[in-house]
Amino acid sequence: MINNALKYSTYSIQVILSRSQQTFSIQVISDGKTIPFSLRDKIFEPFYQINNEQEMISGVGIGLSLASSLVELHSGNLKLVITDEGKNNFVATFPLKQDNIINITLNDETETKTSQIENDVISNEKDLKYTIMVVDDNSEILEFLSEGLSAKFVVVTAINGKDAIEKLNQNTVHLIISDVMMPMVDGLELCSFVKNNIEYSHIPVILLTAKNDIDSKIKGLESGADAYLEKPFSFDYLVAQVTNLLANREKERKAFAQRPFFPVYNLKMNKADEEFMNRVMDKIQANIADESFNVERLADLLAMSRSVLHRKIKNLVNMAPVDFIRVIRLKQAAELIQSGKYTMAEVSVMVGINSPSYFSKLFLKQFGITPKSFFKKYNENIKKDI
């Protein structure tokens, strides 16, 4: 409240503390431009800002919303009153006595319950499998977004693009939400860095900006952004965008792993990831009949460290490189079986699995059907089509 008054006052602000028998009040009076009656409720909404082209004051419209939420958590209320002199008077009123009071007695039983709560928290943290990075130079919006998102995701915060790039090296990040206008490295530069770096190019990026002109949107898309949200925006809509981006990728990865004829190229990838995957597939296909071909050989052929290769393939298809090589062998086997030209023993050797029984076991585990049943099912479908 005080920070808001300092931003928008003309010459002075006044803070008044008072109490009655049942309540305590804080009034912050500012001599800035009077807020219209029609906007007295809207100003407490997240990201709402009064348009005033003549005043170049930085802000994102989150301060009053946070203040209102905090007051309500203490069973109070925050409202705007216009004084007789036409000044903005923000009044926060709290009850002197809270209805809900928790008395904590430190004893063995309390310590046991506390330990149980801590274990539950740790368990819940393990369920948060996605890590979201939020990047914004405004501390208020950074706190607002990180607190809201932390209910569903693990959240890493960064104060600008430079800070974000440094933290990408320290964390496994599944999605980035970034403001566009930031010092040092802005959101567009951060997005371009991510999308053009083979280690991070798979990470979806959502850009947030107050600029809603066509040129700004085009620049955002050209930088490789997966989504572009204008401020003010609905927090629920942002969460829906995040959830959809992550859920769609999860569905694609499951389809790739479980469906024999779902190619890796059907996975949504940007140009850098497509080029990387083309190189990976070329190396695997060229050595598919070699039973000894493994992750070390693949990393050497790609001139990459095994750790970087592991991280990249894991993020693209949600499986380790050793599993990815095996899936490609089995998908190739499905195509050979489909042709009807080879026996199962011949197919297993052609894809680098020299034990027919082991090949059958792997095929069943991956696709939920034995090679022979797969061949029979395929032939029945062909006859039906004829």
NORGI-V249879 format. One record per helix or strand of 2 or more residues. SS is the DSSP state (helix for helix, strand for strand). FROM is the first residue (numbers start at 0). LEN is the number of residues. If there is no record, write none. Layout:
ss->SS from->FROM len->LEN
ss->SS from->FROM len->LEN
This chain:
ss->helix from->1 len->7
ss->strand from->12 len->7
ss->strand from->22 len->8
ss->helix from->36 len->3
ss->helix from->41 len->3
ss->helix from->62 len->11
ss->strand from->76 len->6
ss->strand from->87 len->8
ss->helix from->107 len->20
ss->strand from->130 len->5
ss->helix from->138 len->11
ss->strand from->153 len->5
ss->helix from->160 len->8
ss->strand from->174 len->5
ss->helix from->186 len->9
ss->strand from->203 len->6
ss->helix from->213 len->9
ss->strand from->226 len->4
ss->helix from->234 len->24
ss->helix from->263 len->3
ss->helix from->270 len->16
ss->helix from->294 len->8
ss->helix from->305 len->12
ss->helix from->320 len->19
ss->helix from->343 len->7
ss->helix from->355 len->12
ss->helix from->370 len->15
